[in-house]
Amino acid sequence: SEALPLAGVRALVSAGGTQEPLDPVRYLGNRSSGKQGVAVAKALHEAGADVDLVAAHVDLILPQEQAATASSPRFSVHRAGSAQELEDAMARRAEQADVIVMTAAVADFRPAEVAESKIKKTADPDDAPVIRLVRNPDILRGLVERRDLTGDTQVIVGFAAETGDARTDPLDFGRAKLERKGCDLLCVNQVGRDLVFGQDTTKVTVLAADGSPDRTVEGSKDDVAAALTQAIAQLIDHRR
Ligand code: C5P
């Protein structure tokens, strides 16, 4: 039988939206459904990779854990709530990964303080708390820095949701992001208020490390995952 394109490859994929706690019952979140990240994890697994999926909040039922068998590779699922938990979960597994895909929507900010008990309203009807935010780490950037410091050859992939503006093409924003993050591939999603997040179809251009468009896919998130899997397999082939 023909070997699968990613046989023997270990993949680490993040999915979903982080939730940044305010108190024991409240958080700041985002509208990421986790569909794209889970689709990527499944596509990599189907292509023969052992997969570690780190899921933040997702709006779908996560795929089942699967032990490696003679006919199929391993699929493991781990949970992370906040950006800091996601960072830990990724950092713990980064060294063993041949490919890392950061599909998760990581909150850029988190509340500076997390209240130990539920924040209460006071008797004064005009009184409301002010929430101070602090920056979260850029997890993708940190993973690239670790890779470059250790001389690792792993492939690192980012996602970007870009709307563009009146004068700027979304792909130009994508190219600037690619350079800042230092990843090998960047999947640029064109988003608007009702586009992409939580939806079943999407338009993605995969940018290569030099900023040139590697391929464009318009279709389901599974179609995007399949195209990205091919792009990853080609990069890994070149490095082998
Ligand atoms: O910086 P921006 O959010 O536009 O970039 C998106 C990419 O960076 C995604 O791959 C996302 O998973 C990753 N990211 C991250 N840590 C952050 C913010 C985004 O890893 N704090």
Residues whose N, C-alpha, C, O or C-beta is under 5 A from the ligand:
A	BS01	C5P	M102 T103 A104 A105 V106 A107 D108 N136 P137 D138 I139 L140 V157 G158 F159 A160
